[in-house]
């Protein structure tokens, strides 16, 4: 699980904020819920206690995952991006050769992916198909509906 995660500075700050919130707000709330459930009697037949303990376990697992992700995070500097080929944090405009529709995507880490805002994961089929391609090249992407061909129109930072 020591995979390097490439993120922007903003995403790293958001991850740190989320982890801090889990440790300082959610963890004490989980402990309080367990204490309240414990006061309600026999722990062997106390569903509220079991649910609170399970929620605490899930929170602790989430905290450990965030800590691991933060330890493996590497900040990508937008100023140092090579725009001669498609790479992480580049914006690429592609045209679907079959439908003639153009779309612009920004290639980002899995943590930052958001299709609605045009950010696709470097690990997605389209992201993987576009990586390393240069302007004018055709990328073949294996999709559930079959192979889709995209022509690289432009690459920018």
C-alpha positions in Angstrom: 0.0 0.0 0.0 3.0 2.3 -0.4 1.8 3.7 -3.7 2.9 7.3 -4.4 -0.1 9.6 -4.7 0.5 12.7 -6.8 -1.6 15.7 -5.7 -1.8 19.4 -6.1 -0.9 21.6 -3.1 -4.6 22.5 -2.6 -5.6 18.8 -2.4 -2.8 18.1 0.1 -4.0 20.9 2.3 -7.6 19.6 2.1 -6.4 16.1 3.0 -4.6 17.5 6.1 -7.7 19.5 7.1 -9.9 16.4 6.7 -7.6 14.3 8.8 -7.4 16.9 11.5 -11.2 17.1 11.6 -11.5 13.3 12.0 -9.0 13.3 14.8 -10.3 16.3 16.7 -14.1 16.2 16.1 -15.2 12.8 14.8 -13.0 10.7 17.1 -14.2 12.3 20.4 -17.8 12.1 19.1 -17.4 8.4 18.5 -15.9 7.9 22.0 -18.8 9.9 23.5 -21.3 7.7 21.6 -19.7 4.6 23.0 -19.7 5.9 26.5 -23.4 6.9 26.3 -24.3 3.5 24.9 -22.3 1.7 27.7 -24.4 3.5 30.3 -27.5 2.0 28.9 -26.9 -1.4 30.5 -25.9 -4.9 29.5 -23.3 -4.7 26.7 -24.1 -8.2 25.4 -27.5 -7.2 24.2 -26.9 -3.5 23.5 -27.2 -2.9 19.8 -26.5 0.8 20.2 -23.1 -0.1 21.8 -22.3 -2.5 19.0 -23.2 0.1 16.4 -21.1 2.8 18.1 -18.1 0.4 18.4 -18.4 -0.5 14.7 -18.6 3.2 13.7 -15.5 3.9 15.8 -13.7 1.0 14.0 -14.6 2.4 10.6 -13.4 5.9 11.6 -10.1 4.6 12.8 -9.6 2.7 9.6 -10.4 5.8 7.6 -7.9 7.8 9.7 -5.2 5.2 9.1 -5.9 5.3 5.3 -5.6 9.2 5.3 -2.4 9.0 7.3 -1.0 6.5 4.8 -2.1 8.6 1.9 -0.5 11.7 3.4 2.7 9.9 4.0 2.8 8.8 0.4 1.6 12.1 -1.1 3.9 14.0 -3.5 3.0 17.6 -4.5 3.0 18.3 -8.2 4.1 21.8 -9.1 2.0 23.2 -11.9 4.8 25.4 -13.1 7.1 22.4 -13.8 4.6 20.5 -16.0 5.9 19.3 -19.4 3.2 20.2 -22.0 4.9 18.5 -24.9 3.0 15.3 -24.0 0.0 14.4 -21.9 1.0 13.9 -18.2 -0.6 14.4 -14.8 -2.0 17.9 -14.2 -2.0 18.7 -17.9 -5.2 19.9 -19.6 -5.8 18.1 -22.9 -8.4 18.8 -25.5 -9.3 15.7 -27.5 -11.7 15.0 -30.3 -13.6 11.7 -30.5 -12.8 10.6 -34.1 -16.1 8.8 -34.5 -18.5 11.4 -33.1 -16.4 14.5 -33.9 -17.1 15.9 -30.4 -14.3 17.7 -28.6 -13.8 17.8 -24.9 -11.1 19.1 -22.5 -10.0 17.1 -19.6 -7.4 17.7 -16.9 -5.5 14.6 -15.9 -5.3 14.4 -12.1 -4.7 11.9 -9.3 -7.4 9.6 -8.1 -8.0 11.8 -5.1 -8.8 14.8 -7.3 -10.9 13.2 -10.0 -14.2 14.9 -10.6 -15.8 14.3 -14.1 -18.3 17.1 -13.6 -15.5 19.6 -13.5 -13.5 17.9 -16.3 -10.9 16.3 -14.1 -10.3 12.6 -14.9 -8.1 10.2 -13.0 -4.7 9.3 -14.3 -5.7 5.7 -13.5 -9.0 5.8 -15.5 -9.1 4.1 -18.9 -9.2 7.4 -20.7 -6.5 8.9 -18.5 -4.2 5.9 -19.1 -4.9 5.9 -22.9 -4.0 9.6 -23.1 -0.8 9.5 -21.0 2.4 10.1 -22.9 0.6 11.1 -26.2 1.7 14.3 -28.0 -0.4 16.8 -29.9 -1.7 15.4 -33.2 -1.4 11.7 -32.1 -4.4 9.4 -31.8 -5.0 7.6 -28.5 -7.0 4.4 -28.5 -8.9 3.9 -25.3 -10.5 0.6 -24.3 -13.9 1.4 -22.9 -16.8 -0.9 -22.0 -18.5 0.0 -25.3 -15.4 -0.9 -27.2 -12.3 1.0 -28.4 -12.7 4.7 -28.7 -10.2 6.8 -30.6 -9.3 10.3 -29.5 -7.2 12.8 -31.4 -5.0 15.0 -29.2 -5.9 18.6 -30.3 -3.9 20.6 -27.6 -2.0 20.2 -24.3 -1.7 22.9 -21.8 -0.8 23.4 -18.1 
